[in-house]
Amino acid sequence: NKSGKDHFNFLQFSGTDEVAEDLDRFRRAIGARKLSLHGISYGTAIAMTYATKFRDHVDKFVLNSPMPPTLNMFEIAYGAAQGNQLQYDTFADACDAAGDACPLSTALGGTGNALATLLSEIRRMNIQIPMTMDECKAFHCTSWDPPSLSAIFITNYKLGFGQAASREGFKQLVDEVFPLYQAAASGDVVKFQSLIVKSGQEYVAKWIADAAKSSPQLIDMSLAPPGFGNPDTYPNPTGIIVSGQPDYHVLIKQGQVAQTCVLSQSTFDEASNENYFISRWKKVKSTFPNFRLGKSVNLFTSWWSMTYSWP
């Protein structure tokens, strides 16, 4: 500029377009002709933007859990809440339709009420799953002193994400959940807590074992391929995974600010003021009660609040 000084606001350089341009700067810096992109969640928006702007430099191209091409943040947040509600509704409806094959359906009020009873009791008792420090590092604890994981957090995983998509998976989940419901409904607090802790610890152990088989380098970096981390040894073309929102333990420390800066510059229909934010939050909470689990409205809040954090 005329004064000879460089004045800028960092938000000018923090949108999705800017991230795509940074990717291409990285490509040029390492001397790769093309990039193979695997976009995940919000990373698909970055990958799509890169492929649009630099299509001659794209080799393989994978979109995993893609974002809509128009970034209306309220619609994205609302859709996340709606999708989570649908996961639980589908399980409850399938259980009710199965009749005697799904004993949860015999509960007063059907499977939906059984799940609401179970989840409310877990939340009321604030049950924590004890974990070792190594398990915490692999699975990401919700508390580090002592190392533990909230049982309601594990319940989100066990009842969602297509865990009961197969006949075998459905039966296995029902066989595990029904005794938990019986203990909750009977008021046997000691038995209920014991079953929840046992179930949670088994789930964490299985998750870590599966992760070690499918992605051993995520558990033990000594198993990474030779030259990993050295740009001089990268293949040509180069493969890059473009992720979205980081894991929770990263998000609360550093990722929240970085992603919020990017999203706030690249979306519209933002949470422009506190009253507007609260009124829509209440509407979503009543529309998607989620068997009193709260996961649906939490997802909505996580996404929509991204636009509220920055002006």
ZAMARGU-4260 file (C-alpha; in steps of 0.2 Angstrom, whole numbers, plus 5000, padded with zeros to 4 digits):
<rodrens>
0) 5000/5000/5000 | 5005/5018/4999 | 5012/5019/5017 | 5024/5005/5013 | 5017/4994/5027
5) 5007/4978/5026 | 4991/4979/5035 | 4978/4965/5035 | 4966/4956/5045 | 4970/4937/5047
10) 4951/4933/5044 | 4954/4938/5026 | 4965/4923/5024 | 4955/4910/5033 | 4941/4904/5022
15) 4939/4888/5012 | 4946/4895/4996 | 4962/4900/5006 | 4964/4883/5013 | 4963/4876/4995
20) 4976/4888/4989 | 4987/4883/5004 | 4985/4865/4998 | 4991/4870/4981 | 5006/4879/4988
25) 5010/4863/4998 | 5009/4853/4981 | 5021/4865/4973 | 5033/4866/4988 | 5036/4847/4987
30) 5036/4846/4968 | 5021/4835/4966 | 5012/4835/4949 | 4996/4831/4957 | 4987/4828/4973
35) 4976/4813/4978 | 4963/4820/4990 | 4953/4810/5003 | 4941/4823/5010 | 4931/4819/5026
40) 4916/4829/5033 | 4921/4847/5031 | 4937/4842/5022 | 4926/4837/5007 | 4921/4856/5005
45) 4940/4860/5005 | 4943/4845/4993 | 4929/4850/4981 | 4935/4868/4981 | 4953/4862/4977
50) 4946/4851/4963 | 4936/4866/4956 | 4951/4878/4956 | 4965/4866/4952 | 4957/4852/4942
55) 4973/4849/4932 | 4982/4845/4948 | 4970/4832/4955 | 4973/4813/4953 | 4962/4802/4964
60) 4948/4810/4973 | 4937/4803/4987 | 4923/4812/4996 | 4919/4804/5013 | 4903/4810/5022
65) 4902/4825/5010 | 4896/4842/5014 | 4883/4851/5004 | 4890/4862/4990 | 4881/4877/4997
70) 4887/4881/5015 | 4871/4886/5023 | 4877/4883/5041 | 4859/4882/5049 | 4854/4869/5036
75) 4870/4859/5039 | 4867/4860/5058 | 4849/4856/5057 | 4852/4841/5045 | 4865/4834/5058
80) 4852/4835/5072 | 4839/4827/5060 | 4851/4813/5055 | 4855/4808/5072 | 4837/4808/5078
85) 4834/4796/5063 | 4847/4784/5068 | 4839/4781/5085 | 4821/4781/5078 | 4826/4768/5065
90) 4833/4757/5079 | 4817/4759/5090 | 4805/4757/5075 | 4814/4741/5070 | 4814/4734/5087
95) 4795/4738/5089 | 4792/4729/5072 | 4802/4714/5078 | 4790/4710/5092 | 4796/4696/5103
100) 4812/4695/5094 | 4817/4712/5102 | 4812/4712/5121 | 4814/4730/5122 | 4798/4732/5113
105) 4789/4724/5128 | 4793/4739/5139 | 4779/4751/5143 | 4778/4764/5129 | 4788/4753/5118
110) 4807/4754/5113 | 4807/4773/5113 | 4802/4774/5131 | 4814/4760/5136 | 4829/4769/5128
115) 4823/4786/5136 | 4823/4777/5153 | 4840/4770/5150 | 4848/4785/5144 | 4840/4797/5157
120) 4847/4785/5171 | 4865/4785/5163 | 4864/4804/5163 | 4857/4806/5180 | 4870/4795/5188
125) 4884/4803/5178 | 4892/4786/5176 | 4911/4787/5171 | 4920/4772/5163 | 4937/4770/5172
130) 4952/4769/5159 | 4970/4768/5159 | 4981/4783/5153 | 4986/4773/5137 | 4967/4770/5134
135) 4964/4788/5136 | 4977/4793/5124 | 4970/4781/5111 | 4952/4784/5113 | 4952/4802/5120
140) 4945/4803/5138 | 4932/4816/5144 | 4941/4817/5160 | 4960/4815/5164 | 4959/4816/5183
145) 4956/4801/5186 | 4957/4795/5168 | 4939/4791/5163 | 4926/4792/5149 | 4908/4797/5151
150) 4896/4783/5149 | 4884/4794/5139 | 4898/4797/5127 | 4900/4779/5123 | 4881/4777/5122
155) 4881/4789/5108 | 4893/4777/5098 | 4885/4761/5103 | 4867/4766/5098 | 4872/4776/5082
160) 4883/4776/5067 | 4875/4761/5059 | 4880/4749/5073 | 4864/4739/5071 | 4864/4739/5052
165) 4865/4720/5050 | 4854/4707/5057 | 4868/4701/5068 | 4873/4718/5074 | 4855/4722/5078
170) 4853/4706/5089 | 4869/4709/5097 | 4864/4727/5102 | 4847/4721/5108 | 4855/4707/5119
175) 4866/4720/5127 | 4854/4734/5129 | 4839/4725/5136 | 4848/4719/5153 | 4854/4737/5155
180) 4836/4743/5153 | 4829/4730/5165 | 4842/4736/5178 | 4837/4754/5176 | 4819/4751/5176
185) 4820/4740/5192 | 4830/4753/5202 | 4844/4742/5205 | 4857/4755/5205 | 4872/4744/5209
190) 4869/4732/5196 | 4865/4745/5183 | 4881/4754/5186 | 4891/4738/5185 | 4883/4733/5169
195) 4886/4750/5161 | 4905/4751/5166 | 4908/4733/5160 | 4899/4737/5143 | 4909/4753/5141
200) 4926/4745/5145 | 4923/4731/5133 | 4918/4743/5119 | 4934/4754/5122 | 4945/4738/5122
205) 4937/4732/5105 | 4938/4749/5097 | 4957/4750/5101 | 4960/4733/5095 | 4950/4736/5079
210) 4960/4753/5076 | 4976/4744/5079 | 4972/4731/5065 | 4965/4744/5052 | 4977/4759/5056
215) 4992/4753/5066 | 5002/4769/5063 | 4988/4778/5072 | 4992/4768/5088 | 5011/4766/5085
220) 5020/4778/5075 | 5035/4766/5074 | 5025/4756/5062 | 5024/4770/5049 | 5031/4767/5032
225) 5050/4771/5029 | 5052/4790/5025 | 5035/4795/5033 | 5036/4813/5037 | 5050/4817/5025
230) 5044/4827/5010 | 5059/4822/4999 | 5052/4804/4999 | 5034/4808/4995 | 5027/4798/4980
235) 5022/4808/4965 | 5007/4811/4964 | 5005/4813/4983 | 4990/4808/4993 | 4983/4819/5007
240) 4968/4816/5019 | 4959/4833/5022 | 4949/4831/5038 | 4935/4841/5045 | 4932/4845/5064
245) 4945/4837/5074 | 4942/4825/5089 | 4934/4832/5104 | 4950/4833/5115 | 4959/4842/5101
250) 4944/4853/5097 | 4943/4860/5115 | 4961/4864/5115 | 4965/4871/5098 | 4955/4865/5084
255) 4939/4875/5088 | 4947/4892/5084 | 4955/4886/5068 | 4939/4878/5061 | 4928/4892/5067
260) 4939/4905/5058 | 4937/4895/5042 | 4919/4891/5043 | 4914/4909/5048 | 4921/4916/5032
265) 4914/4902/5021 | 4896/4900/5027 | 4880/4910/5028 | 4864/4910/5038 | 4874/4912/5054
270) 4869/4914/5072 | 4870/4933/5071 | 4864/4936/5089 | 4861/4927/5106 | 4842/4928/5106
275) 4841/4921/5088 | 4853/4907/5093 | 4844/4902/5109 | 4827/4902/5100 | 4832/4891/5086
280) 4841/4880/5099 | 4825/4877/5109 | 4816/4873/5093 | 4828/4860/5088 | 4828/4853/5105
285) 4810/4850/5105 | 4809/4844/5087 | 4822/4831/5090 | 4821/4825/5108 | 4832/4810/5104
290) 4825/4799/5119 | 4832/4813/5131 | 4850/4809/5125 | 4853/4826/5119 | 4865/4821/5105
295) 4854/4829/5092 | 4854/4846/5099 | 4872/4845/5104 | 4877/4841/5086 | 4866/4856/5080
300) 4875/4867/5093 | 4892/4861/5088 | 4889/4866/5070 | 4879/4882/5071 | 4889/4889/5085
305) 4904/4889/5073 | 4897/4905/5065 | 4892/4913/5081 | 4910/4913/5088 | 4917/4926/5076
310) 4909/4942/5070
</rodrens>
